[in-house]
Amino acid sequence: MYEVGQTINIGYYGGFCHQTLIKTQAEITKVAFGIVHIRVKLSHGGYRKMFGYEKELKELEDNFNK
């Protein structure tokens, strides 16, 4: 179960044609009806917001350990 404010390690594919595995930390910003919203800090100072089901977030956590 995820809670607002929790920091997790994730890995997602980004960059040119989504070929690069990016390992970073994300902050949980909202949990509602089984959908989890996260915020990832980018290298240039901005944020990338993403959301998905808890199962999908678990897959991002598993990507971090690859």
trRosetta pair geometry for C-beta under 8 A, 3 or more apart (Angstrom, degrees):
i j d omega theta_ij theta_ji phi_ij phi_ji
1 54 8.0 -38 -116 -130 40 146
2 6 5.9 -141 -163 51 76 144
2 8 7.6 -50 -124 -40 113 139
2 28 5.2 179 167 -111 116 158
2 31 5.7 173 91 -89 97 136
2 36 5.4 40 66 -118 152 135
2 54 6.6 -169 -1 -119 116 101
2 57 7.0 -16 -49 108 151 159
3 6 4.8 102 64 -32 77 118
3 28 6.6 123 87 82 35 146
3 31 7.1 -75 -122 -3 24 146
4 28 5.6 -131 -118 113 35 99
4 29 6.6 24 -141 -174 89 18
4 30 6.5 24 -103 -93 109 29
4 31 6.2 -130 -55 4 82 98
5 27 7.0 -23 -145 -169 27 100
5 28 6.6 -34 27 68 24 89
6 27 7.4 155 81 -153 40 56
6 28 4.7 19 53 21 86 124
7 25 5.5 10 -179 179 104 118
7 26 7.2 163 -152 81 59 37
7 27 5.5 -29 -98 -97 73 70
7 28 7.8 -137 -73 3 28 79
8 25 6.9 158 81 -154 33 70
8 26 5.6 -22 63 61 84 87
8 28 7.0 59 -3 -39 110 98
8 38 7.7 -71 47 -124 112 133
8 57 7.6 59 90 172 161 109
8 61 6.1 -62 168 -95 121 108
9 23 7.2 7 -177 -174 96 90
9 24 7.7 -180 -149 100 61 27
9 25 5.8 -45 -97 -99 55 70
9 26 7.9 135 -119 17 11 78
9 61 6.6 88 82 -136 70 75
9 64 4.5 121 134 -166 98 164
10 23 7.6 -177 96 -146 40 52
10 24 6.4 -19 65 68 79 69
10 25 7.3 113 19 -131 78 22
10 26 5.0 9 9 -1 129 122
10 38 7.5 74 -21 155 157 164
10 40 7.4 -89 61 -96 128 120
10 57 7.6 -72 -104 -161 125 70
10 60 4.0 -1 -151 148 108 109
10 61 5.9 -59 -102 -78 67 50
10 63 6.9 32 -179 64 62 105
10 64 5.5 -129 -154 -55 12 116
11 21 5.5 10 179 -179 112 100
11 22 6.7 165 -153 80 61 44
11 23 4.7 -21 -99 -97 92 72
11 24 7.7 131 -96 19 45 61
11 60 6.4 177 52 -173 50 62
11 61 7.9 98 16 -136 79 11
11 62 8.0 -91 42 88 109 40
11 63 3.3 -138 77 118 106 95
11 64 4.0 174 -23 -74 100 49
11 65 7.7 -137 -3 9 134 42
11 66 6.4 -132 86 25 166 105
12 21 7.6 165 87 -150 19 58
12 22 5.8 -22 66 59 68 95
12 24 8.0 -44 24 32 92 102
12 40 7.9 -86 23 -77 135 166
12 50 7.8 -176 -86 -55 166 172
12 60 5.8 -13 -68 -134 90 105
12 63 6.6 97 -71 93 38 155
13 18 4.3 65 132 -180 109 90
13 19 7.0 62 -168 -43 108 4
13 20 6.7 138 -155 71 64 41
13 21 5.8 -39 -94 -94 69 55
13 22 7.2 141 -118 11 17 84
13 63 8.0 -108 -36 -161 77 149
14 18 6.2 -29 -106 -119 18 64
14 20 5.9 -45 73 73 60 95
14 22 4.8 -7 30 -7 113 133
15 18 6.8 133 59 -104 66 23
15 19 6.0 -76 87 52 114 71
15 20 3.6 47 15 24 146 122
15 22 7.2 152 -26 -48 99 111
16 19 6.2 -20 83 24 72 109
16 20 7.5 69 36 -11 67 109
21 63 6.7 -153 -151 173 112 107
21 66 6.8 -88 -166 73 161 129
23 63 7.9 -159 -96 123 80 86
23 64 5.4 108 -136 -134 98 73
24 40 5.8 81 103 -158 136 109
24 41 7.4 -153 176 58 130 72
25 40 7.7 160 92 -132 41 74
25 41 7.6 8 74 28 84 101
26 38 4.2 23 163 176 129 126
26 39 6.5 151 -163 69 79 37
26 40 4.8 -42 -103 -83 92 80
26 50 7.8 -54 -139 46 144 112
26 60 7.8 5 9 133 147 141
27 38 6.6 147 73 -158 39 73
27 39 5.0 -23 61 59 93 94
28 31 6.6 10 173 -48 121 100
28 36 6.2 -55 -136 -170 105 105
28 37 7.2 105 -164 77 60 56
28 38 5.7 -44 -99 -100 49 76
29 37 4.8 -63 66 106 95 103
29 38 6.5 146 7 -122 89 20
29 39 5.1 68 -38 -18 127 110
29 49 7.6 -44 27 -132 149 101
30 36 7.5 161 88 -157 57 41
30 37 4.0 21 51 38 96 124
30 51 7.9 -23 69 -109 104 118
31 35 7.5 170 -151 84 46 47
31 36 5.4 -6 -107 -108 80 72
31 37 7.4 -140 -65 22 40 75
32 35 5.9 -20 72 59 69 91
32 37 7.9 15 17 -10 94 106
34 53 5.9 -3 148 -135 96 84
34 54 6.3 -89 -166 -9 72 102
35 51 5.8 34 170 171 103 112
35 52 6.9 -144 -148 133 77 10
35 53 6.2 -56 -103 -88 59 51
36 51 6.5 -180 89 -149 43 70
36 52 6.6 -21 56 68 83 55
36 53 7.3 70 13 -175 89 14
36 54 5.8 93 -18 -84 124 63
36 57 5.2 -16 66 -43 142 149
37 49 6.8 -5 -174 -171 98 98
37 50 7.6 164 -155 89 54 40
37 51 4.4 -25 -102 -97 67 105
38 49 7.3 164 86 -153 47 53
38 50 5.4 -14 62 65 94 86
38 51 7.0 164 16 -87 67 49
38 57 7.0 136 -34 -119 133 116
39 47 5.1 -9 -172 -174 100 128
39 48 7.4 151 -158 74 51 44
39 49 5.5 -20 -103 -101 73 72
40 47 6.6 142 71 -162 44 69
40 48 4.5 -20 62 60 102 96
40 49 7.8 -173 20 -78 74 25
40 50 6.8 23 -6 6 112 111
41 45 7.9 -31 -170 -147 91 23
41 46 7.9 159 -155 93 53 34
41 47 5.9 -41 -101 -103 48 76
42 45 7.0 -29 79 42 84 23
42 46 4.8 -2 44 68 124 77
42 47 6.5 -167 0 -95 91 19
42 48 5.8 93 -54 -23 108 97
52 56 3.7 -74 143 80 134 141
52 57 6.0 166 78 -47 102 77
53 56 4.9 97 57 6 74 101
53 57 7.3 -138 100 -4 41 87
54 57 5.5 -54 -149 37 36 113
54 58 6.4 43 150 -24 66 102
55 58 5.6 -50 -153 30 32 115
55 59 6.9 35 147 -20 62 100
56 59 5.5 -48 -156 29 38 115
56 60 6.9 40 146 -18 64 99
57 60 5.5 -48 -154 32 40 114
57 61 6.6 42 147 -19 66 101
58 61 5.5 -51 -152 34 36 114
58 62 6.5 39 148 -20 65 103
59 62 5.5 -50 -148 35 35 114
59 63 6.6 44 149 -25 64 99
60 63 5.5 -46 -151 27 35 117
60 64 7.2 47 148 -28 60 94
61 64 5.7 -42 -163 16 39 117
61 65 7.6 26 148 -10 62 102
62 65 6.0 -61 -161 36 42 107
62 66 7.5 61 143 -43 66 90
63 66 5.6 -30 -160 -5 45 119
